[in-house]
Amino acid sequence: MRYMEPADPAAIATAILEAPGWCRVGITAPGEHLRKQAAKELALSIASSLDAQAAPDRNQLLLPL
């Protein structure tokens, strides 16, 4: 099990602002189907951005425990 550090609010805010514009606007749409699609895309975009920031350093050796 990997220890996860708390997410940085500034990193989350940046990820939201870097998400596709349609999904940021789509979460306020009157249709439930579009809101759900937009929320899913926004969540995927944020998760992808946070995963990219947490990527291990390629110069760091991986050693078994």
Residue pairs with C-beta under 8 A, 6 or more apart in sequence:
5 54
7 50
11 49
11 50
11 53
12 46
12 50
14 49
15 45
15 46
15 49
15 50
16 24
16 42
16 46
18 45
18 49
19 41
19 42
19 45
19 46
20 41
20 45
22 38
22 41
23 37
23 38
23 39
23 41
23 42
23 45
24 38
24 42
25 38
26 34
26 35
26 37
26 38
26 39
26 41
27 35
27 38
27 39
27 42
28 35
29 35
29 38
56 62
